[in-house]
Amino acid sequence: MTQWIYIDLMILACVVMITGFIIPQILLIAFRKNLFDTPDPRKIHTSQVPRLGGIAFFPAILFALLLLFGIGVLYDDQSILVRLHNHILPLCFIGCAAIILYLTGMADDLVGVEYRAKFVMQTFAAAMIIIGGLRIENFHGFLGIYALPLSVSVILTALLTIFIINAINLIDGIDGLASGLSAVACGFYAIIFLKSGMFMYSALAVATLGTLLPFFSFNVFGNAQKHKKIFMGDTGALIIGLFLSVMSIESCSIDWLEHNTNPAVLAFAPLLIPCFDVVRVYLHRIKAHRNPFLPDKTHIHHKLLALGLTQRKAMMTIIASSIFIIWVNYVMSSRMDITLLFFCDIVLWIVINIILTRSVHSRENRLNCKLYD
């Protein structure tokens, strides 16, 4: 395990350097070619900012992982060769899925792609993962269900993959939020995979984390007036969502006895906030007789902004909440039935949203009263 910790640290450093080098080049090209995310009433930002940061993600991750595998083969490192051989099939199909979404994301960021076409591409990507052998095969007692039939496993895996990809894409509404939540999730998955001996997936988690760190710096602390700020766009959100879905699915196969923690909690606790938020937003749009796939300003971060928080404070609040939720679920999963724990998560989320909604309405009423006065 110690050897793999060093390997993961080298991967992390490699991806951080590559991403940190590529993003300034993307910024330069974007400003020369006028490739911007133009502000509109729905968006938070007011300056022209490139939305091509995600273009750096997949090449940096792919380069670092292939370099690791290549060095392992070159020096006949059996620990890498054995694990590479055991995981070569799923890794190949994960790579195919990533290429599909990478090209789809670039097309959307550059010229725009209809949501139906993106959904089709996401379905193809989910199919690639399933063909590679990654499936949710066990509910580990959730709703009293354990082993799943093959047909149910395939359908559920496809739906969850598409759902997680879209959850990450839709939570990307303010600076640092999607990248921050994803970085926390990647760090958690990396630790879990290392402790479980699933070193190929810990390498994937660390590589994904490595590409998010420099992007987070440019996205949150970059100055748009000095051409230093960038968004990840659909290219980044789709790739990160795909890799997080892969990590989540693979986490479900971890041996419960090794951690004394339910694998379903390990798999989904890091993604609860973006997943719960997208469900609430979709239901809200359907209730309002609007297309659930068309964007609006009803996400959790929009409510925090409506309460008067700055983008950075709203982002930090949500990320801190995610860390707290992960910790509570991790601790409680060995002490509480998983179905009851999930029900408690839902109740907590509903209560928080009710409080936020009422607080926003109360603040709007006070502001309206002041205007009339």
N, C-alpha and C positions, 0 to 999 in steps of 0.2 A: 504493500500500500504506500509506503514512504516513497518508493520510486515513482509511483503515479502522481503523487502530490507534486513532486518536482516537475514531472512532465506537464501536468496541468498548469503549473505556474509559468513554464516556458511557453505553452500555448497562449495563455493569457497575455503575457508580455508581447508575444509575436502579433497577436490580433490587435492589441491596443496600438502598437506602432504602425501597423499597416492601415488601420482605419484612420488613425490620426494623420497619416500622410495623405490618404485618398480624399478625405472630406474637404480640405482646402483646395484641392485640384477641382473637385466638383463645384465648389463655390465660385472659383475663377471662371469655369466654363459657363455656369449658370448666369453669371452677371454679364459675360460677354455676349451670350446668345439670348438674353432676356427670358430666361426660363424661371418664372416666378409663380408662387401661389398668391394670386391677386386677392386682396382683402374684399370681403363683402359683408352684408349685415349679419349673416349667420356666424361668421368667423370672429375669433377673439383678437387676432393680430391686426394691426393697422398699417404696417409697413410691408413692402414687397419683400418676400422671403422665399428663397429656393426651397422646393419640397423634394429634392433628389437625394437626401442624405442616405436613404436606404439602399441606394445603388452600391455603396461601399460595403454593406453588410455581408452578403453572400460570398463575394470574391475573397474577402479577408478570412472568413470562417473556413472556406474551402481550401485556401492556400495553406493555412496553419495545420489543418487536419491531414491534408495530403503530404505536407512536409514531414509531419510526425510519422505517418505510416511509411513514407519513403525511407526515412532515416532508420526506422525499425527494420525494414527489409534489408537495407544496405549493410547494417551492422549485425544482422542475424539475431536480433533481440527477440527471444522466444516469447517473452511475456506479451509483446505487441503482436507478434505473428500469430500466436494462438488465438488471441482475442479478435484480431482482425479477421482471421479465417472463420471464427464462429459467428461473426456479425456482418460478414461481407454482403449477404443477401439483403437484409433490411437497410444497410447503409447505402447500397446502390439505389434502391427504390426511394429512399429518403432524398437522395441527391436528385433523382428524376423529378420528384414532387417539388423540390425547391426550385429547380430550373423552370418548371411550368409557372409557378407563382412569381418568380423573379421577373420573367418576361412579361407576365400579365401586369404586374405592378409597374414596371417601367412604361409599358404602353399607356396605362391609366395616368401616370404622373406627367407624361409628355403630351398625349393627345386626348386622353379621356377614354374610359371603357364603361359601357353600360353595366349596371349592377347584375343583370341577368347573365351576361357573359362572364363576369367575375365569378359568379356562383358556379357556372359550369366548369370553369378552370379549377376552382376549389374542390369540386367533386372529383375531377380527374386526379388532383393531388392526393385526396383522401384515398382514392382507389389504389394509387401507387403504394401508399403506406401499407394498406391491407394486403396487397399482393406480396409485399416484402415480408409479411409475417407478423406485423405489429397489430395486435388486436386487444381489446379489453375482454378478457375471458372470464373474469370473476368479479362479482360485486362485493365480495368479502363481507357479506351480511347486511348490506344496505337494503332496506325494505324486506329483510329476511331472505334475500337472494344470494346465492354463492356462484357456482359454476353456471356459465351461460351457454345455451345452444349455439352452434356455429353461425346459423343465420342471424340470430339476435346479436351475436358478437360483432358480426360484420356490419350490420346496419347501424348499431350503436356507435361503433368506432368511427364510421363515416360521418354520422351526424355530429358527434362530439368534436371531431377534427374541424369540420366546417364551422361549428359554433365557436370554438376557441379562436380560430383565425379571425372571425368577424368580431369577436369580443375585443381582441387586441386592437383591431383596426378602428373600431368605434370609440374606444376609450382614449384614442389619440386626439384629444381636443384642446389641451393646453400644454405649454412647454414642460417637458420632462415627465409628464404623467405616464404615458405608455412605456417609455424607455425606463423610467424609474420602477414601475410595477414589474416590468419584465426582468429587469436586472435583479430585483429582490427574488423573484421566482427562480431565475437561473442559478443564483447563488445557493438557494435552498436545495434545488435539484442536484447541483454539483456535489454538495455535502452528502446528501442521501445516497447518490450513486457511488461515491467514493467509499462510504461506510458499508455498502452492500456488495462491493467488488465488481460493480458494473462500470468498468473504467472507460469503455468506449463512449458511453453516454455521459459520463462525467466530463470527458474531453469535449463533447458537443456542448454541454451546458456551460463550461468555462469559456469556450470559444465564442459562444453567443453573448455571454456576459462581457467578454473582452471587446466586442464590437459596439456594445451599448455604452460603455464608459466614456470614450472620447466623444461619441455622438451627444451624450447627455451634457457634456461640457459645452459643446458648440450650441446646442439647442437651448439650454437654460441660461448660460452666461454670455453667449455670443451677442455682439452688438449689431443689430440689423443695419444701422447707419454706416458702420465700418465694414459691411459685407462679411461679417463673421458668424452670422446666425443661419441656421438651416433646420428644416423639418425632415422627418424620415419619409413622409409620403406613404403611398400604398405599397411601394416596393419594399420598404423596411417593415411596415406593419404586417404584410402578408408573410414575409420570410420569418419574422420573429414569432408570429402566431403559429406558423407551421411547426417550427422547432419546439415551441412550448407544448404544442399538442402531442408531439412525439415523446417529449420528456414525461408528460402527464400519463400517456398510455403505457409507457415502459415502467413508470413508477408503480402501476397497478400490479405488476408481476413480481414485485419485491416480496421476499419471504417475511411474513408477519412476525415470526419468532425472532428474527434478527434485530428488530427495532422495538418490539413490544408496542408497536403503533400500527393501526389499521392502514394497509397500503392505499386504500381509497382516499384516506385523509392526506397521506403523503402526495397523492396524485393531484388532488383538486384544491386543497387549502390555499396554495399560492395564487390560484386563479379565481377565487370566489368573488372578489370585488368587481373585476371586469365582466365576469359571467353573470352575476346578479344584476349588474347595472344594465347590461344589454337586454336581459329578459324584461326588466321593469320598463325600459324605454320602448321596447317593441309592444308590450301590452298597452302602454300609454298611447302610442300612436294608433293602434288598432281601436282602442276605446274612443279616440277622437276622430275615427273614420279617416285616418291618413295612411298613406302607404308606409308600412313599417320599415322599408328599406331606404326611404329618403331621409336625409339628415335634418335635424332640428336642434334646438337648444334646451333639451330636457335631461341631459346626463347629470350625474352626481356633481361633476365639477362645475357645471353651469349653475347649479343651486348654490354651491359655495361662493361662486363669484357674485351671484345675486345678493348674497348676504353681506357683501362688501369686502370679502377677502381678495387679496391680490392673487395673481396666477401662481406665484411661487408658494404662497402660504397654502393655497388650495391644494397644490400638488404635494407639498410636504405633509399636509393633513391626511390625504388619501393614502400616500405611501406608508406613513406611520401606522395608519389603521390596518393596512394590509399586513404589515409585520406583526402587529398585535394579534390579528385574526389567525395568522399562520401559527404563532406560538400557542395560543389558546387551544386551537384544534389539535395541534401536535400533542400537547400535554393531556388534554381531556379524552383523546381517542382511546387511551388505554384504561380509562376509568368510566366511560359512558358508552352506551350503545350508539353505533354510528348513525343510525336513522334518527334517533333523538337528538344527537349532536347537530346533524344537518338541519333538522327542524328548528333548533335553537338559533342556528346561523340565519335561517330565513326570517324568523321572528325578529331578531336583532336588526336585520337589514330593513325590514318593513317599518319598524319603530323609528329607526334613524331617518328614513325617508319621510315619514309622516312629520317628524319634528322639523326637518329641514324645510319641507313644503309649507308648513304653518308659519315658520319663522320668516320665510321669503315673503309670504302673503302679508304678514304683519308689518314687515319692513316697507313693502310697497305701499300699504295703506298709510303708514306714517309719512312717507315721502309725498304721497298725493295730498294728504291733509296740509302739509307744509306749503305745497304749491298753491293750494286754494287760499290758504291764509295770506 
